[in-house]
Amino acid sequence: MQLEASPLPPVLDLVGAGHAAVFGAPGSGKTRLAIELVAARVAGGLDPSEVLVLAATRRTAASLRDALAVRLGITTRGALARTASAVAYDLVRARTGRAVTLLTGAEHDQVIGELLDAQALDGDGPDWPDGLSAEVRALRGFRAELRELMMRAVELGVGPDELAATGRRADRPEWIAAARFLAEYAEVKEQLRPTQFDSAELGAYAAAVVRGSLDDPADESALGSLSGLRLIVVDDAQEATEASASLLAAFAARGVEVVAFGDPDVASNGFRGGRADLLGSLESVLGGPVRRVELPVVHRGRAAHRRLVSQVVAHVGTALGGAHRAATVAVEAHDDELEPVIGIDATSAAAEGAQVAAVLRERHLLDGVPWSAMAVVLRSGAEIPAFARALAAADVPVTGGASRTALRDAPGSAALLEAAAHVVGIESLSAESATGLLTGPLGHLDRVGLRRLRLGLRHEELAAGGTRTADELLVDALGAPGGFATLDSSSGRRAGRLAALLDAARRAASRGATVEELLWLLWHDSGLEAEWAAQAGGSGVLADEANRSLDEVVALFAAARRFVEREPDAPARRFVDEMRQNALPRIPSPPSAGPTWSCSPRRRR
């Protein structure tokens, strides 16, 4: 983000002192104004440690940190821009004095799944309605809905007893069953995972810490560097959850000034408990007067874009919003100098993909627009894979598509996890698993090569007077170094390299290597690193597949690194076992090149 040196004094005067809610349409300069507000307050005497900027995501927080560093031009003792979860994490860690772990969605899903399985096995779980049978409760979608219900209950301070009472009043037996599950979950978690919190629990705990510091001076130390906070600036406030709102209210009770920027019309976090009405209801949240400011001018886009946006948001509830929908465009060019807003009316998904691909190719080939400067926004992440395939079939390169596959099922990472499972002793070699390893990315054998390998082992066994089957011979040879040394063929040499690789990994595991070190040994020494990197540098289907596999491996190593950092003494076996049970898709890495994908109406910065 490139900032100009000139401040915005007229608009800053509108914000004024005290709590404020600033409404602005996309492109009206909300983020720029937030940065200028921080710069003005620091220039007016506030120390940077007394200012905190809250962003909706880690990615936007990083962008804001860079922009603030450029704008202020001074060294600060800590990060000025952070997410609410990061602030809550520090508060809870300081209060408890223990290493706190933030449960990811995948880890939370796994805990819930394990408890559901245990209840089904014991037959002593909640009395779920007939529509929520054991088969339904085994589905990932059920666990996701149950997890969201539990998190919203925690954010709102609704305990198991209150949830059950609400279920009885509303005649919702599933709420009553969920209340009993929530009570048992809390008990199990307290016993087995006392230092692990999901984002809702972490936010609620942090808000309690801040509120407690008002009544107990001894708790002041738990706030750390935030004890002297005087100003909180919230960017994209429409994405804040109930836990974030509680945290803001707790700081406001300490006398901290809160200035929130956002646009309720572009809220996309509602399915995670986001409060699109936070700006409009900020006065009731903070418990004090709040100045309302509407930014009247849009500095990005043109009148045609504003008309299109107005038509769309006219069907969206106002969420206690302001008059920002009436914003006008700052500079308007002649319509004949600009590209029109095109509407595509397709009879099928395939036709829609073909027409969108035609528009993208036309802009790229005729107008010279780089692929990386074009974006396709879809309604949900579930639509991305099919649409990406349609564009790829039309020779439009795509990147940034959200993976809908868990790491245990993605081909690139699954091969490493399968090998690691045998290395750490989770799973013994069988004929089926040995075949999978040999014909997978690590073994590089095709079906013809595998057949020749089995025939070669069987001929040697018969010549020696043995009676073992080809399956038994395959398992024995792969489980020992040098098991294929007597086979002088290309398939035998490939199988021998895989056997030596697995043996080296077993020896490393016996010496106490971390899971990150084990995965790196399997990845690097197998030659996959160099092979896939070379393929990814090309073009076509093979390059696309190599890029996807590399993304999967990077995500696996990121998960392994987090595991080792959180629990350095935990055995590698535990990580491998957890990953093989985790059925949730990975969170995709930010796109690096090519047309950008998004599945929410977030504005681009």
Secondary structure, DSSP 8 states (H G I E B T S, - for coil): ----S---HHHHHHH-SS-EEEE--TTS-HHHHHHHHHHHHHHTT--GGGEEEEESSHHHHHHHHHHHHHHH-S--SS-SEEEHHHHHHHHHHHHH-S--EE--HHHHHHHHHHHHHHHHHHT-S----TTS-HHHHTSHHHHHHHHHHHHHHHHTT--HHHHHHHHHHTT-HHHHHHHHHHHHHHHHHHHH-TTEE-HHHHHHHHHHHHHHHHH-GGGGGGGGGGGG--EEEESSGGG-BHHHHHHHHHHHHTT-EEEEEE-GGG---GGGTB-TTTTTTHHHHHTS--EEEE--EE-SS-HHHHHHHHHHHTTS--TT--SGGG-EESS---GGGS--------SSHHHHHHHHHHHHHHHHHHH---GGG-EEE-S-GGGHHHHHHHHHHTT---------SBTTTSHHHHHHHHHHHHHTTSS---HHHHHHHHHSTTT---HHHHHHHHHHHHHHHHHTT----HHHHHHHHHTSTTTTTT--SHHHHHHHHHHHHHHHHHHHHHTT--HHHHHHHHHHHTTHHHHHHHHHTS-SHHHHHHHHHHHHHHHHHHHHHHHHHH-TTS-HHHHHHHHHH--SB-------SSSEEESS-----
